[in-house]
């Protein structure tokens, strides 16, 4: 966990590390798309099949994990943490 402190006397702010998972959607309207998700389990590995939310309606779709990045600081990840969706289930 990294801390940033304002020299002007502001509050300490913490930034957490997360596991990020890159998933290729393999069914439905979004099949073939590659999307990053927050990992919900340390059991998720490359080639795992997962259920993930896709699109504006967060429709559950099956996907295959193609990459897992462990313990990455949320500030150094290209997608803002507030916009990240989480993996729903390991299949």
C-alpha positions as CSV (number, residue, x, y, z in Angstrom):
1,X,0.0,0.0,0.0
2,X,1.4,3.4,-1.0
3,X,0.7,6.6,0.8
4,X,0.6,10.0,-0.6
5,X,0.8,13.1,1.6
6,X,0.0,16.6,0.7
7,X,2.8,19.1,1.5
8,X,0.0,21.6,2.3
9,X,-1.1,19.6,5.3
10,X,-3.7,17.5,3.6
11,X,-4.9,14.0,4.6
12,X,-2.9,10.9,3.9
13,X,-4.4,9.0,1.0
14,X,-3.9,5.3,0.5
15,X,-3.8,3.4,-2.8
16,X,-4.3,-0.3,-2.8
17,X,-2.9,-3.1,-4.9
18,X,-5.2,-5.5,-6.8
19,X,-5.0,-8.5,-9.0
20,X,-6.2,-7.7,-12.6
21,X,-7.4,-10.3,-15.0
22,X,-7.5,-10.0,-18.8
23,X,-10.5,-12.0,-20.2
24,X,-11.5,-12.9,-23.8
25,X,-15.2,-13.2,-24.0
26,X,-16.2,-16.5,-25.6
27,X,-20.0,-16.3,-25.9
28,X,-22.8,-13.9,-26.7
29,X,-22.9,-10.5,-28.4
30,X,-19.4,-9.5,-27.1
31,X,-17.6,-12.8,-28.1
32,X,-14.0,-12.0,-29.1
33,X,-13.8,-8.8,-27.0
34,X,-10.9,-8.6,-24.5
35,X,-11.7,-6.8,-21.3
36,X,-9.8,-6.3,-18.0
37,X,-11.5,-7.2,-14.7
38,X,-10.7,-7.1,-11.0
39,X,-9.9,-10.6,-9.7
40,X,-12.2,-11.9,-7.0
41,X,-10.1,-14.9,-6.1
42,X,-6.5,-16.0,-5.9
43,X,-7.7,-19.3,-7.6
44,X,-8.1,-17.5,-10.9
45,X,-5.3,-18.5,-13.3
46,X,-4.4,-18.2,-16.9
47,X,-6.8,-20.4,-19.0
48,X,-9.5,-20.4,-16.3
49,X,-13.1,-20.2,-17.5
50,X,-15.0,-17.4,-15.7
51,X,-18.4,-15.7,-15.7
52,X,-18.0,-11.9,-16.2
53,X,-20.4,-8.9,-16.6
54,X,-20.3,-7.3,-20.1
55,X,-21.9,-4.3,-21.7
56,X,-23.9,-1.5,-20.1
57,X,-26.4,-4.1,-18.8
58,X,-23.7,-6.1,-17.2
59,X,-25.0,-9.2,-18.9
60,X,-23.2,-12.3,-17.6
61,X,-21.1,-14.0,-20.3
62,X,-18.5,-16.8,-20.3
63,X,-14.9,-15.8,-20.8
64,X,-11.4,-17.3,-20.8
65,X,-8.6,-15.8,-18.8
66,X,-5.7,-14.9,-21.0
67,X,-3.5,-13.0,-18.4
68,X,-3.3,-12.4,-14.7
69,X,-1.4,-9.4,-13.2
70,X,-0.9,-9.8,-9.4
71,X,-0.5,-7.1,-6.8
72,X,-0.6,-4.1,-9.1
73,X,-1.0,-0.6,-7.6
74,X,-4.3,0.9,-8.7
75,X,-2.5,4.1,-9.7
76,X,-0.3,2.4,-12.2
77,X,-3.1,0.5,-13.9
78,X,-4.4,2.1,-17.1
79,X,-8.1,1.6,-16.2
80,X,-9.5,3.7,-13.3
81,X,-10.4,1.4,-10.4
82,X,-13.9,2.9,-10.2
83,X,-14.6,1.8,-13.7
84,X,-13.4,-1.8,-13.2
85,X,-15.9,-4.6,-13.1
86,X,-15.4,-7.7,-11.1
87,X,-15.3,-11.4,-12.1
88,X,-18.6,-12.9,-11.1
89,X,-17.6,-16.6,-10.8
90,X,-15.0,-19.2,-11.7
91,X,-16.5,-21.9,-13.9
